[in-house]
């Protein structure tokens, strides 16, 4: 998962600026506060609408985690990003970042043991549901998923080896559809959404909001930050929809909200309708929705 790329980039840049020149003055409380404000602002713009409040905890775990956190002996806490949301389509979430000297396989085994002991249940299907459809990227190689049904909370853990450490990312989020998701997986897994994978243009960051639906209707949402206009973004994604066999039907005039309507044939040879909508929430910030319907 790449949610924290902007955060790490900003921290790396600030460290280079602070340490790269011997004559540079030591950071002051005021400069550190300004740097923290910049990082918080960047994350807020990258990862959600204005109704989302973002908090950064450097070197700390969430004081009130959405669910019990796993124990990972020997790991180093990089920090946490907490997003409290009042937007119904953007659930409250917490991200925790750790480094471990152990190999990914050892870390994964330790996580599974610890999470199970703390009352988490592994999803019947491990991995990201619907990865590689709509705005969801392909899932990372090492990925674990657990849930706590009573609290309606899901936990996703991603692992990757960088140099001589294993980077661990934990995402805890409230999921109002958790019970249905678990029931669907237990009954044989998810049907595959008929949404093509959409990759962003260069210089554009995407925070997926997931994929949902069923019975012939699917939708994938995302928060997008881009230097492009809504019309230019829609044109970029439209080219990918055409390549996937979708045929454009209508396009609304340029404005704060741009919508294109499409037609395509699904895997069962049924005619279906697709809709791609981009809404400008602020300059350079968009909410995107890709949907499909069968009537």
PyMOL commands that set and color helices and strands:
alter all, ss='L'
color gray80, all
select helices_A, chain A and resi 5-19+29-46+104-117+178-186+230-243
alter helices_A, ss='H'
color red, helices_A
select strands_A, chain A and resi 52-58+76-85+93-100+121-122+142-148+153-162+165-174+205-214+217-225+247-251+257-265+271-282+285-293
alter strands_A, ss='S'
color yellow, strands_A
deselect
rebuild
show_as cartoon
